[in-house]
Every structure is written in structure tokens, then in C-alpha cells.
Amino acid sequence: MSKFGITQKEFDGMNEAVMEALSAGPMTQGELTDQIASKVEKNVRTWMEHVWSVVRLRPAIVEGLICAGC
């Protein structure tokens, strides 16, 4: 994420967007990505476009905010 100039504030904002989106209930990775894309900063969206789909949600998983299921 540092290669894309993502700050801690933007990182936290992405995690907040994930949590807000999931407050409506479980969703697929694709649905969650679609929900948060419009709520994050441009450089975060650019990062999301360049990483493997599972990695997009890794920050929230690493922070212990969400878990990934099959």
C-alpha cells in the first residue's frame, strides 16, 4: 500500500468503509469491493484495481475486523 502513497488515515478510512458496508450483513468479496470502492480515496481505489482480489480485504482481516469465509 505504501507504493501507492496510502496514508494511515486512508487505510483506516478503508477499514471503516468495510465495517459500514458489512453492517447490513454478510456479502461476497465482490459485493464488498463494489460497496467500498466509491467511499475510499482515489489512491486506495487505484491500489484495489492493481491487487489480487483477496488482498483487497486483507487490511481489515489483519486488523481483526472481519473474517473471510468460503
CHARMM internal coordinates of N, CA and C (Angstrom, degrees):
IC EDIT
DIST 1 N 1 CA 1.4427
DIST 1 CA 1 C 1.5237
ANGL 1 N 1 CA 1 C 110.97
DIST 1 C 2 N 1.3218
ANGL 1 CA 1 C 2 N 116.14
DIHE 1 N 1 CA 1 C 2 N -30.04
DIST 2 N 2 CA 1.4637
ANGL 1 C 2 N 2 CA 118.49
DIHE 1 CA 1 C 2 N 2 CA -179.52
DIST 2 CA 2 C 1.5246
ANGL 2 N 2 CA 2 C 111.38
DIHE 1 C 2 N 2 CA 2 C -65.20
DIST 2 C 3 N 1.3227
ANGL 2 CA 2 C 3 N 118.26
DIHE 2 N 2 CA 2 C 3 N -28.56
DIST 3 N 3 CA 1.4621
ANGL 2 C 3 N 3 CA 121.08
DIHE 2 CA 2 C 3 N 3 CA 178.11
DIST 3 CA 3 C 1.5265
ANGL 3 N 3 CA 3 C 111.38
DIHE 2 C 3 N 3 CA 3 C -65.05
DIST 3 C 4 N 1.3126
ANGL 3 CA 3 C 4 N 117.05
DIHE 3 N 3 CA 3 C 4 N -20.84
DIST 4 N 4 CA 1.4564
ANGL 3 C 4 N 4 CA 121.52
DIHE 3 CA 3 C 4 N 4 CA 179.35
DIST 4 CA 4 C 1.5262
ANGL 4 N 4 CA 4 C 111.61
DIHE 3 C 4 N 4 CA 4 C -100.69
DIST 4 C 5 N 1.3338
ANGL 4 CA 4 C 5 N 117.50
DIHE 4 N 4 CA 4 C 5 N 5.72
DIST 5 N 5 CA 1.4586
ANGL 4 C 5 N 5 CA 121.77
DIHE 4 CA 4 C 5 N 5 CA 177.04
DIST 5 CA 5 C 1.5117
ANGL 5 N 5 CA 5 C 114.39
DIHE 4 C 5 N 5 CA 5 C 71.49
DIST 5 C 6 N 1.3216
ANGL 5 CA 5 C 6 N 116.34
DIHE 5 N 5 CA 5 C 6 N 27.37
DIST 6 N 6 CA 1.4641
ANGL 5 C 6 N 6 CA 120.12
DIHE 5 CA 5 C 6 N 6 CA -178.69
DIST 6 CA 6 C 1.5246
ANGL 6 N 6 CA 6 C 109.63
DIHE 5 C 6 N 6 CA 6 C -79.03
DIST 6 C 7 N 1.3165
ANGL 6 CA 6 C 7 N 115.74
DIHE 6 N 6 CA 6 C 7 N 124.57
DIST 7 N 7 CA 1.4625
ANGL 6 C 7 N 7 CA 121.22
DIHE 6 CA 6 C 7 N 7 CA -178.65
DIST 7 CA 7 C 1.5317
ANGL 7 N 7 CA 7 C 110.31
DIHE 6 C 7 N 7 CA 7 C -85.78
DIST 7 C 8 N 1.3138
ANGL 7 CA 7 C 8 N 115.29
DIHE 7 N 7 CA 7 C 8 N 168.51
DIST 8 N 8 CA 1.4608
ANGL 7 C 8 N 8 CA 120.32
DIHE 7 CA 7 C 8 N 8 CA 176.73
DIST 8 CA 8 C 1.5217
ANGL 8 N 8 CA 8 C 110.86
DIHE 7 C 8 N 8 CA 8 C -60.83
DIST 8 C 9 N 1.3274
ANGL 8 CA 8 C 9 N 116.50
DIHE 8 N 8 CA 8 C 9 N -38.66
DIST 9 N 9 CA 1.4637
ANGL 8 C 9 N 9 CA 120.71
DIHE 8 CA 8 C 9 N 9 CA 178.99
DIST 9 CA 9 C 1.5314
ANGL 9 N 9 CA 9 C 110.56
DIHE 8 C 9 N 9 CA 9 C -62.41
DIST 9 C 10 N 1.3246
ANGL 9 CA 9 C 10 N 117.46
DIHE 9 N 9 CA 9 C 10 N -42.56
DIST 10 N 10 CA 1.4605
ANGL 9 C 10 N 10 CA 121.46
DIHE 9 CA 9 C 10 N 10 CA 178.76
DIST 10 CA 10 C 1.5228
ANGL 10 N 10 CA 10 C 111.29
DIHE 9 C 10 N 10 CA 10 C -68.32
DIST 10 C 11 N 1.3253
ANGL 10 CA 10 C 11 N 116.09
DIHE 10 N 10 CA 10 C 11 N -38.31
DIST 11 N 11 CA 1.4665
ANGL 10 C 11 N 11 CA 122.24
DIHE 10 CA 10 C 11 N 11 CA 175.91
DIST 11 CA 11 C 1.5304
ANGL 11 N 11 CA 11 C 109.30
DIHE 10 C 11 N 11 CA 11 C -59.86
DIST 11 C 12 N 1.3203
ANGL 11 CA 11 C 12 N 116.18
DIHE 11 N 11 CA 11 C 12 N -48.41
DIST 12 N 12 CA 1.4643
ANGL 11 C 12 N 12 CA 120.78
DIHE 11 CA 11 C 12 N 12 CA 178.84
DIST 12 CA 12 C 1.5278
ANGL 12 N 12 CA 12 C 111.20
DIHE 11 C 12 N 12 CA 12 C -63.37
DIST 12 C 13 N 1.3266
ANGL 12 CA 12 C 13 N 116.04
DIHE 12 N 12 CA 12 C 13 N -38.46
DIST 13 N 13 CA 1.4622
ANGL 12 C 13 N 13 CA 120.22
DIHE 12 CA 12 C 13 N 13 CA 178.12
DIST 13 CA 13 C 1.5178
ANGL 13 N 13 CA 13 C 112.10
DIHE 12 C 13 N 13 CA 13 C -63.10
DIST 13 C 14 N 1.3302
ANGL 13 CA 13 C 14 N 116.28
DIHE 13 N 13 CA 13 C 14 N -37.18
DIST 14 N 14 CA 1.4616
ANGL 13 C 14 N 14 CA 120.18
DIHE 13 CA 13 C 14 N 14 CA 177.42
DIST 14 CA 14 C 1.5285
ANGL 14 N 14 CA 14 C 109.51
DIHE 13 C 14 N 14 CA 14 C -64.73
DIST 14 C 15 N 1.3211
ANGL 14 CA 14 C 15 N 116.70
DIHE 14 N 14 CA 14 C 15 N -45.33
DIST 15 N 15 CA 1.4651
ANGL 14 C 15 N 15 CA 119.82
DIHE 14 CA 14 C 15 N 15 CA 179.09
DIST 15 CA 15 C 1.5297
ANGL 15 N 15 CA 15 C 111.39
DIHE 14 C 15 N 15 CA 15 C -63.08
DIST 15 C 16 N 1.3205
ANGL 15 CA 15 C 16 N 117.55
DIHE 15 N 15 CA 15 C 16 N -37.94
DIST 16 N 16 CA 1.4640
ANGL 15 C 16 N 16 CA 120.88
DIHE 15 CA 15 C 16 N 16 CA 176.73
DIST 16 CA 16 C 1.5291
ANGL 16 N 16 CA 16 C 110.77
DIHE 15 C 16 N 16 CA 16 C -63.56
DIST 16 C 17 N 1.3342
ANGL 16 CA 16 C 17 N 116.43
DIHE 16 N 16 CA 16 C 17 N -40.39
DIST 17 N 17 CA 1.4665
ANGL 16 C 17 N 17 CA 120.29
DIHE 16 CA 16 C 17 N 17 CA 178.42
DIST 17 CA 17 C 1.5212
ANGL 17 N 17 CA 17 C 110.91
DIHE 16 C 17 N 17 CA 17 C -64.19
DIST 17 C 18 N 1.3333
ANGL 17 CA 17 C 18 N 116.76
DIHE 17 N 17 CA 17 C 18 N -37.91
DIST 18 N 18 CA 1.4659
ANGL 17 C 18 N 18 CA 121.13
DIHE 17 CA 17 C 18 N 18 CA 177.26
DIST 18 CA 18 C 1.5235
ANGL 18 N 18 CA 18 C 109.89
DIHE 17 C 18 N 18 CA 18 C -62.73
DIST 18 C 19 N 1.3182
ANGL 18 CA 18 C 19 N 116.66
DIHE 18 N 18 CA 18 C 19 N -48.37
DIST 19 N 19 CA 1.4593
ANGL 18 C 19 N 19 CA 120.47
DIHE 18 CA 18 C 19 N 19 CA -178.28
DIST 19 CA 19 C 1.5290
ANGL 19 N 19 CA 19 C 111.59
DIHE 18 C 19 N 19 CA 19 C -64.27
DIST 19 C 20 N 1.3173
ANGL 19 CA 19 C 20 N 116.43
DIHE 19 N 19 CA 19 C 20 N -39.81
DIST 20 N 20 CA 1.4625
ANGL 19 C 20 N 20 CA 120.25
DIHE 19 CA 19 C 20 N 20 CA 178.41
DIST 20 CA 20 C 1.5266
ANGL 20 N 20 CA 20 C 110.79
DIHE 19 C 20 N 20 CA 20 C -63.11
DIST 20 C 21 N 1.3278
ANGL 20 CA 20 C 21 N 116.15
DIHE 20 N 20 CA 20 C 21 N -44.53
DIST 21 N 21 CA 1.4667
ANGL 20 C 21 N 21 CA 120.13
DIHE 20 CA 20 C 21 N 21 CA -179.64
DIST 21 CA 21 C 1.5238
ANGL 21 N 21 CA 21 C 110.92
DIHE 20 C 21 N 21 CA 21 C -63.01
DIST 21 C 22 N 1.3155
ANGL 21 CA 21 C 22 N 116.95
DIHE 21 N 21 CA 21 C 22 N -39.69
DIST 22 N 22 CA 1.4645
ANGL 21 C 22 N 22 CA 120.76
DIHE 21 CA 21 C 22 N 22 CA -177.49
DIST 22 CA 22 C 1.5300
ANGL 22 N 22 CA 22 C 113.18
DIHE 21 C 22 N 22 CA 22 C -77.57
DIST 22 C 23 N 1.3227
ANGL 22 CA 22 C 23 N 116.98
DIHE 22 N 22 CA 22 C 23 N -8.51
DIST 23 N 23 CA 1.4678
ANGL 22 C 23 N 23 CA 118.58
DIHE 22 CA 22 C 23 N 23 CA 178.49
DIST 23 CA 23 C 1.5279
ANGL 23 N 23 CA 23 C 111.26
DIHE 22 C 23 N 23 CA 23 C -64.75
DIST 23 C 24 N 1.3224
ANGL 23 CA 23 C 24 N 116.63
DIHE 23 N 23 CA 23 C 24 N -19.83
DIST 24 N 24 CA 1.4637
ANGL 23 C 24 N 24 CA 121.41
DIHE 23 CA 23 C 24 N 24 CA 177.27
DIST 24 CA 24 C 1.5228
ANGL 24 N 24 CA 24 C 112.24
DIHE 23 C 24 N 24 CA 24 C -82.88
DIST 24 C 25 N 1.3295
ANGL 24 CA 24 C 25 N 117.15
DIHE 24 N 24 CA 24 C 25 N -10.06
DIST 25 N 25 CA 1.4581
ANGL 24 C 25 N 25 CA 121.13
DIHE 24 CA 24 C 25 N 25 CA 179.24
DIST 25 CA 25 C 1.5176
ANGL 25 N 25 CA 25 C 111.88
DIHE 24 C 25 N 25 CA 25 C 127.30
DIST 25 C 26 N 1.3201
ANGL 25 CA 25 C 26 N 116.28
DIHE 25 N 25 CA 25 C 26 N 175.43
DIST 26 N 26 CA 1.4692
ANGL 25 C 26 N 26 CA 120.92
DIHE 25 CA 25 C 26 N 26 CA -177.99
DIST 26 CA 26 C 1.5283
ANGL 26 N 26 CA 26 C 111.66
DIHE 25 C 26 N 26 CA 26 C -61.48
DIST 26 C 27 N 1.3284
ANGL 26 CA 26 C 27 N 115.57
DIHE 26 N 26 CA 26 C 27 N 151.81
DIST 27 N 27 CA 1.4649
ANGL 26 C 27 N 27 CA 121.01
DIHE 26 CA 26 C 27 N 27 CA 174.88
DIST 27 CA 27 C 1.5171
ANGL 27 N 27 CA 27 C 109.26
DIHE 26 C 27 N 27 CA 27 C -153.91
DIST 27 C 28 N 1.3088
ANGL 27 CA 27 C 28 N 115.37
DIHE 27 N 27 CA 27 C 28 N 164.58
DIST 28 N 28 CA 1.4613
ANGL 27 C 28 N 28 CA 119.93
DIHE 27 CA 27 C 28 N 28 CA 179.54
DIST 28 CA 28 C 1.5258
ANGL 28 N 28 CA 28 C 109.66
DIHE 27 C 28 N 28 CA 28 C -73.83
DIST 28 C 29 N 1.3388
ANGL 28 CA 28 C 29 N 115.66
DIHE 28 N 28 CA 28 C 29 N 166.18
DIST 29 N 29 CA 1.4608
ANGL 28 C 29 N 29 CA 119.93
DIHE 28 CA 28 C 29 N 29 CA 177.28
DIST 29 CA 29 C 1.5151
ANGL 29 N 29 CA 29 C 111.12
DIHE 28 C 29 N 29 CA 29 C -58.62
DIST 29 C 30 N 1.3245
ANGL 29 CA 29 C 30 N 117.01
DIHE 29 N 29 CA 29 C 30 N -42.07
DIST 30 N 30 CA 1.4556
ANGL 29 C 30 N 30 CA 120.93
DIHE 29 CA 29 C 30 N 30 CA 179.42
DIST 30 CA 30 C 1.5136
ANGL 30 N 30 CA 30 C 112.46
DIHE 29 C 30 N 30 CA 30 C -63.00
DIST 30 C 31 N 1.3224
ANGL 30 CA 30 C 31 N 116.33
DIHE 30 N 30 CA 30 C 31 N -44.15
DIST 31 N 31 CA 1.4601
ANGL 30 C 31 N 31 CA 120.74
DIHE 30 CA 30 C 31 N 31 CA 178.46
DIST 31 CA 31 C 1.5235
ANGL 31 N 31 CA 31 C 110.77
DIHE 30 C 31 N 31 CA 31 C -62.97
DIST 31 C 32 N 1.3200
ANGL 31 CA 31 C 32 N 115.86
DIHE 31 N 31 CA 31 C 32 N -43.01
DIST 32 N 32 CA 1.4618
ANGL 31 C 32 N 32 CA 120.28
DIHE 31 CA 31 C 32 N 32 CA -179.38
DIST 32 CA 32 C 1.5260
ANGL 32 N 32 CA 32 C 110.67
DIHE 31 C 32 N 32 CA 32 C -65.56
DIST 32 C 33 N 1.3135
ANGL 32 CA 32 C 33 N 116.76
DIHE 32 N 32 CA 32 C 33 N -43.10
DIST 33 N 33 CA 1.4634
ANGL 32 C 33 N 33 CA 120.55
DIHE 32 CA 32 C 33 N 33 CA 177.71
DIST 33 CA 33 C 1.5232
ANGL 33 N 33 CA 33 C 110.24
DIHE 32 C 33 N 33 CA 33 C -59.42
DIST 33 C 34 N 1.3229
ANGL 33 CA 33 C 34 N 116.76
DIHE 33 N 33 CA 33 C 34 N -45.41
DIST 34 N 34 CA 1.4669
ANGL 33 C 34 N 34 CA 120.69
DIHE 33 CA 33 C 34 N 34 CA 178.62
DIST 34 CA 34 C 1.5255
ANGL 34 N 34 CA 34 C 111.48
DIHE 33 C 34 N 34 CA 34 C -60.64
DIST 34 C 35 N 1.3281
ANGL 34 CA 34 C 35 N 116.56
DIHE 34 N 34 CA 34 C 35 N -40.19
DIST 35 N 35 CA 1.4672
ANGL 34 C 35 N 35 CA 121.29
DIHE 34 CA 34 C 35 N 35 CA -178.39
DIST 35 CA 35 C 1.5266
ANGL 35 N 35 CA 35 C 112.12
DIHE 34 C 35 N 35 CA 35 C -65.41
DIST 35 C 36 N 1.3286
ANGL 35 CA 35 C 36 N 117.59
DIHE 35 N 35 CA 35 C 36 N -40.19
DIST 36 N 36 CA 1.4674
ANGL 35 C 36 N 36 CA 119.49
DIHE 35 CA 35 C 36 N 36 CA -173.76
DIST 36 CA 36 C 1.5189
ANGL 36 N 36 CA 36 C 113.70
DIHE 35 C 36 N 36 CA 36 C -89.14
DIST 36 C 37 N 1.3293
ANGL 36 CA 36 C 37 N 118.06
DIHE 36 N 36 CA 36 C 37 N -20.03
DIST 37 N 37 CA 1.4643
ANGL 36 C 37 N 37 CA 120.74
DIHE 36 CA 36 C 37 N 37 CA -174.55
DIST 37 CA 37 C 1.5242
ANGL 37 N 37 CA 37 C 112.97
DIHE 36 C 37 N 37 CA 37 C -55.78
DIST 37 C 38 N 1.3008
ANGL 37 CA 37 C 38 N 117.45
DIHE 37 N 37 CA 37 C 38 N -38.80
DIST 38 N 38 CA 1.4712
ANGL 37 C 38 N 38 CA 119.93
DIHE 37 CA 37 C 38 N 38 CA -178.36
DIST 38 CA 38 C 1.5285
ANGL 38 N 38 CA 38 C 112.69
DIHE 37 C 38 N 38 CA 38 C -79.74
DIST 38 C 39 N 1.3264
ANGL 38 CA 38 C 39 N 117.08
DIHE 38 N 38 CA 38 C 39 N -7.63
DIST 39 N 39 CA 1.4663
ANGL 38 C 39 N 39 CA 120.40
DIHE 38 CA 38 C 39 N 39 CA -175.18
DIST 39 CA 39 C 1.5198
ANGL 39 N 39 CA 39 C 113.57
DIHE 38 C 39 N 39 CA 39 C -106.68
DIST 39 C 40 N 1.3339
ANGL 39 CA 39 C 40 N 117.02
DIHE 39 N 39 CA 39 C 40 N -0.89
DIST 40 N 40 CA 1.4647
ANGL 39 C 40 N 40 CA 120.33
DIHE 39 CA 39 C 40 N 40 CA -178.12
DIST 40 CA 40 C 1.5274
ANGL 40 N 40 CA 40 C 110.10
DIHE 39 C 40 N 40 CA 40 C -110.09
DIST 40 C 41 N 1.3185
ANGL 40 CA 40 C 41 N 115.45
DIHE 40 N 40 CA 40 C 41 N 164.44
DIST 41 N 41 CA 1.4627
ANGL 40 C 41 N 41 CA 121.43
DIHE 40 CA 40 C 41 N 41 CA -179.63
DIST 41 CA 41 C 1.5324
ANGL 41 N 41 CA 41 C 111.05
DIHE 40 C 41 N 41 CA 41 C -66.42
DIST 41 C 42 N 1.3232
ANGL 41 CA 41 C 42 N 115.86
DIHE 41 N 41 CA 41 C 42 N 159.60
DIST 42 N 42 CA 1.4659
ANGL 41 C 42 N 42 CA 121.90
DIHE 41 CA 41 C 42 N 42 CA -176.61
DIST 42 CA 42 C 1.5262
ANGL 42 N 42 CA 42 C 112.58
DIHE 41 C 42 N 42 CA 42 C -56.97
DIST 42 C 43 N 1.3334
ANGL 42 CA 42 C 43 N 117.93
DIHE 42 N 42 CA 42 C 43 N -43.99
DIST 43 N 43 CA 1.4652
ANGL 42 C 43 N 43 CA 119.09
DIHE 42 CA 42 C 43 N 43 CA -178.37
DIST 43 CA 43 C 1.5327
ANGL 43 N 43 CA 43 C 111.31
DIHE 42 C 43 N 43 CA 43 C -68.29
DIST 43 C 44 N 1.3209
ANGL 43 CA 43 C 44 N 117.80
DIHE 43 N 43 CA 43 C 44 N -27.30
DIST 44 N 44 CA 1.4668
ANGL 43 C 44 N 44 CA 120.82
DIHE 43 CA 43 C 44 N 44 CA 175.34
DIST 44 CA 44 C 1.5325
ANGL 44 N 44 CA 44 C 109.09
DIHE 43 C 44 N 44 CA 44 C -70.88
DIST 44 C 45 N 1.3216
ANGL 44 CA 44 C 45 N 117.03
DIHE 44 N 44 CA 44 C 45 N -41.52
DIST 45 N 45 CA 1.4705
ANGL 44 C 45 N 45 CA 120.28
DIHE 44 CA 44 C 45 N 45 CA 176.44
DIST 45 CA 45 C 1.5276
ANGL 45 N 45 CA 45 C 110.54
DIHE 44 C 45 N 45 CA 45 C -61.88
DIST 45 C 46 N 1.3292
ANGL 45 CA 45 C 46 N 116.67
DIHE 45 N 45 CA 45 C 46 N -41.46
DIST 46 N 46 CA 1.4660
ANGL 45 C 46 N 46 CA 120.37
DIHE 45 CA 45 C 46 N 46 CA 178.28
DIST 46 CA 46 C 1.5179
ANGL 46 N 46 CA 46 C 110.05
DIHE 45 C 46 N 46 CA 46 C -61.66
DIST 46 C 47 N 1.3239
ANGL 46 CA 46 C 47 N 116.89
DIHE 46 N 46 CA 46 C 47 N -44.20
DIST 47 N 47 CA 1.4711
ANGL 46 C 47 N 47 CA 121.10
DIHE 46 CA 46 C 47 N 47 CA 177.53
DIST 47 CA 47 C 1.5220
ANGL 47 N 47 CA 47 C 109.44
DIHE 46 C 47 N 47 CA 47 C -59.71
DIST 47 C 48 N 1.3299
ANGL 47 CA 47 C 48 N 117.25
DIHE 47 N 47 CA 47 C 48 N -44.71
DIST 48 N 48 CA 1.4617
ANGL 47 C 48 N 48 CA 121.19
DIHE 47 CA 47 C 48 N 48 CA -178.71
DIST 48 CA 48 C 1.5270
ANGL 48 N 48 CA 48 C 111.54
DIHE 47 C 48 N 48 CA 48 C -61.32
DIST 48 C 49 N 1.3317
ANGL 48 CA 48 C 49 N 117.15
DIHE 48 N 48 CA 48 C 49 N -33.41
DIST 49 N 49 CA 1.4607
ANGL 48 C 49 N 49 CA 121.39
DIHE 48 CA 48 C 49 N 49 CA 179.47
DIST 49 CA 49 C 1.5202
ANGL 49 N 49 CA 49 C 112.77
DIHE 48 C 49 N 49 CA 49 C -72.50
DIST 49 C 50 N 1.3376
ANGL 49 CA 49 C 50 N 117.05
DIHE 49 N 49 CA 49 C 50 N -21.97
DIST 50 N 50 CA 1.4628
ANGL 49 C 50 N 50 CA 121.08
DIHE 49 CA 49 C 50 N 50 CA -174.47
DIST 50 CA 50 C 1.5240
ANGL 50 N 50 CA 50 C 114.61
DIHE 49 C 50 N 50 CA 50 C -103.08
DIST 50 C 51 N 1.2979
ANGL 50 CA 50 C 51 N 118.73
DIHE 50 N 50 CA 50 C 51 N -3.29
DIST 51 N 51 CA 1.4665
ANGL 50 C 51 N 51 CA 120.04
DIHE 50 CA 50 C 51 N 51 CA -178.41
DIST 51 CA 51 C 1.5176
ANGL 51 N 51 CA 51 C 110.53
DIHE 50 C 51 N 51 CA 51 C -111.46
DIST 51 C 52 N 1.2885
ANGL 51 CA 51 C 52 N 114.58
DIHE 51 N 51 CA 51 C 52 N 157.31
DIST 52 N 52 CA 1.4578
ANGL 51 C 52 N 52 CA 122.43
DIHE 51 CA 51 C 52 N 52 CA 177.34
DIST 52 CA 52 C 1.5184
ANGL 52 N 52 CA 52 C 109.00
DIHE 51 C 52 N 52 CA 52 C -59.29
DIST 52 C 53 N 1.2957
ANGL 52 CA 52 C 53 N 118.10
DIHE 52 N 52 CA 52 C 53 N 143.20
DIST 53 N 53 CA 1.4680
ANGL 52 C 53 N 53 CA 122.71
DIHE 52 CA 52 C 53 N 53 CA -170.81
DIST 53 CA 53 C 1.5244
ANGL 53 N 53 CA 53 C 114.26
DIHE 52 C 53 N 53 CA 53 C -52.59
DIST 53 C 54 N 1.3199
ANGL 53 CA 53 C 54 N 118.80
DIHE 53 N 53 CA 53 C 54 N -40.89
DIST 54 N 54 CA 1.4739
ANGL 53 C 54 N 54 CA 120.99
DIHE 53 CA 53 C 54 N 54 CA -178.81
DIST 54 CA 54 C 1.5274
ANGL 54 N 54 CA 54 C 110.95
DIHE 53 C 54 N 54 CA 54 C -65.41
DIST 54 C 55 N 1.3158
ANGL 54 CA 54 C 55 N 116.78
DIHE 54 N 54 CA 54 C 55 N -34.04
DIST 55 N 55 CA 1.4657
ANGL 54 C 55 N 55 CA 121.04
DIHE 54 CA 54 C 55 N 55 CA -177.46
DIST 55 CA 55 C 1.5268
ANGL 55 N 55 CA 55 C 111.34
DIHE 54 C 55 N 55 CA 55 C -66.76
DIST 55 C 56 N 1.3170
ANGL 55 CA 55 C 56 N 118.01
DIHE 55 N 55 CA 55 C 56 N -27.06
DIST 56 N 56 CA 1.4702
ANGL 55 C 56 N 56 CA 121.03
DIHE 55 CA 55 C 56 N 56 CA -178.97
DIST 56 CA 56 C 1.5226
ANGL 56 N 56 CA 56 C 112.43
DIHE 55 C 56 N 56 CA 56 C -56.78
DIST 56 C 57 N 1.3016
ANGL 56 CA 56 C 57 N 116.84
DIHE 56 N 56 CA 56 C 57 N -33.05
DIST 57 N 57 CA 1.4660
ANGL 56 C 57 N 57 CA 120.63
DIHE 56 CA 56 C 57 N 57 CA -178.23
DIST 57 CA 57 C 1.5158
ANGL 57 N 57 CA 57 C 112.78
DIHE 56 C 57 N 57 CA 57 C -100.18
DIST 57 C 58 N 1.3120
ANGL 57 CA 57 C 58 N 117.11
DIHE 57 N 57 CA 57 C 58 N -3.09
DIST 58 N 58 CA 1.4617
ANGL 57 C 58 N 58 CA 121.34
DIHE 57 CA 57 C 58 N 58 CA -177.87
DIST 58 CA 58 C 1.5270
ANGL 58 N 58 CA 58 C 113.33
DIHE 57 C 58 N 58 CA 58 C -55.57
DIST 58 C 59 N 1.3330
ANGL 58 CA 58 C 59 N 119.66
DIHE 58 N 58 CA 58 C 59 N -41.68
DIST 59 N 59 CA 1.4688
ANGL 58 C 59 N 59 CA 117.81
DIHE 58 CA 58 C 59 N 59 CA -179.90
DIST 59 CA 59 C 1.5283
ANGL 59 N 59 CA 59 C 112.83
DIHE 58 C 59 N 59 CA 59 C -55.24
DIST 59 C 60 N 1.3167
ANGL 59 CA 59 C 60 N 117.70
DIHE 59 N 59 CA 59 C 60 N -43.88
DIST 60 N 60 CA 1.4677
ANGL 59 C 60 N 60 CA 120.24
DIHE 59 CA 59 C 60 N 60 CA 179.31
DIST 60 CA 60 C 1.5214
ANGL 60 N 60 CA 60 C 111.42
DIHE 59 C 60 N 60 CA 60 C -69.35
DIST 60 C 61 N 1.3275
ANGL 60 CA 60 C 61 N 116.98
DIHE 60 N 60 CA 60 C 61 N -32.95
DIST 61 N 61 CA 1.4652
ANGL 60 C 61 N 61 CA 120.44
DIHE 60 CA 60 C 61 N 61 CA 177.25
DIST 61 CA 61 C 1.5240
ANGL 61 N 61 CA 61 C 110.09
DIHE 60 C 61 N 61 CA 61 C -68.26
DIST 61 C 62 N 1.3331
ANGL 61 CA 61 C 62 N 117.43
DIHE 61 N 61 CA 61 C 62 N -46.49
DIST 62 N 62 CA 1.4645
ANGL 61 C 62 N 62 CA 122.05
DIHE 61 CA 61 C 62 N 62 CA -179.54
DIST 62 CA 62 C 1.5222
ANGL 62 N 62 CA 62 C 111.23
DIHE 61 C 62 N 62 CA 62 C -61.93
DIST 62 C 63 N 1.3132
ANGL 62 CA 62 C 63 N 116.57
DIHE 62 N 62 CA 62 C 63 N -37.28
DIST 63 N 63 CA 1.4739
ANGL 62 C 63 N 63 CA 120.84
DIHE 62 CA 62 C 63 N 63 CA 179.02
DIST 63 CA 63 C 1.5296
ANGL 63 N 63 CA 63 C 112.23
DIHE 62 C 63 N 63 CA 63 C -73.85
DIST 63 C 64 N 1.3431
ANGL 63 CA 63 C 64 N 116.60
DIHE 63 N 63 CA 63 C 64 N -6.30
DIST 64 N 64 CA 1.4650
ANGL 63 C 64 N 64 CA 120.22
DIHE 63 CA 63 C 64 N 64 CA 179.78
DIST 64 CA 64 C 1.5230
ANGL 64 N 64 CA 64 C 114.11
DIHE 63 C 64 N 64 CA 64 C 78.57
DIST 64 C 65 N 1.3189
ANGL 64 CA 64 C 65 N 115.87
DIHE 64 N 64 CA 64 C 65 N 18.06
DIST 65 N 65 CA 1.4713
ANGL 64 C 65 N 65 CA 119.75
DIHE 64 CA 64 C 65 N 65 CA -177.66
DIST 65 CA 65 C 1.5193
ANGL 65 N 65 CA 65 C 112.37
DIHE 64 C 65 N 65 CA 65 C -84.06
DIST 65 C 66 N 1.3272
ANGL 65 CA 65 C 66 N 116.31
DIHE 65 N 65 CA 65 C 66 N -33.88
DIST 66 N 66 CA 1.4680
ANGL 65 C 66 N 66 CA 120.92
DIHE 65 CA 65 C 66 N 66 CA -179.86
DIST 66 CA 66 C 1.5231
ANGL 66 N 66 CA 66 C 109.65
DIHE 65 C 66 N 66 CA 66 C -136.97
DIST 66 C 67 N 1.3098
ANGL 66 CA 66 C 67 N 115.39
DIHE 66 N 66 CA 66 C 67 N 166.81
DIST 67 N 67 CA 1.4588
ANGL 66 C 67 N 67 CA 120.58
DIHE 66 CA 66 C 67 N 67 CA 172.76
DIST 67 CA 67 C 1.5240
ANGL 67 N 67 CA 67 C 107.12
DIHE 66 C 67 N 67 CA 67 C -127.93
DIST 67 C 68 N 1.3062
ANGL 67 CA 67 C 68 N 115.64
DIHE 67 N 67 CA 67 C 68 N 151.36
DIST 68 N 68 CA 1.4580
ANGL 67 C 68 N 68 CA 120.38
DIHE 67 CA 67 C 68 N 68 CA 179.40
DIST 68 CA 68 C 1.5096
ANGL 68 N 68 CA 68 C 108.93
DIHE 67 C 68 N 68 CA 68 C -99.75
DIST 68 C 69 N 1.3136
ANGL 68 CA 68 C 69 N 116.18
DIHE 68 N 68 CA 68 C 69 N 133.59
DIST 69 N 69 CA 1.4596
ANGL 68 C 69 N 69 CA 120.98
DIHE 68 CA 68 C 69 N 69 CA 178.49
DIST 69 CA 69 C 1.5220
ANGL 69 N 69 CA 69 C 110.15
DIHE 68 C 69 N 69 CA 69 C -118.98
DIST 69 C 70 N 1.2983
ANGL 69 CA 69 C 70 N 114.14
DIHE 69 N 69 CA 69 C 70 N 166.92
DIST 70 N 70 CA 1.4747
ANGL 69 C 70 N 70 CA 119.13
DIHE 69 CA 69 C 70 N 70 CA -179.77
DIST 70 CA 70 C 1.5082
ANGL 70 N 70 CA 70 C 110.48
DIHE 69 C 70 N 70 CA 70 C -93.32
END
COOR INIT
IC SEED 1 N 1 CA 1 C
IC BUILD
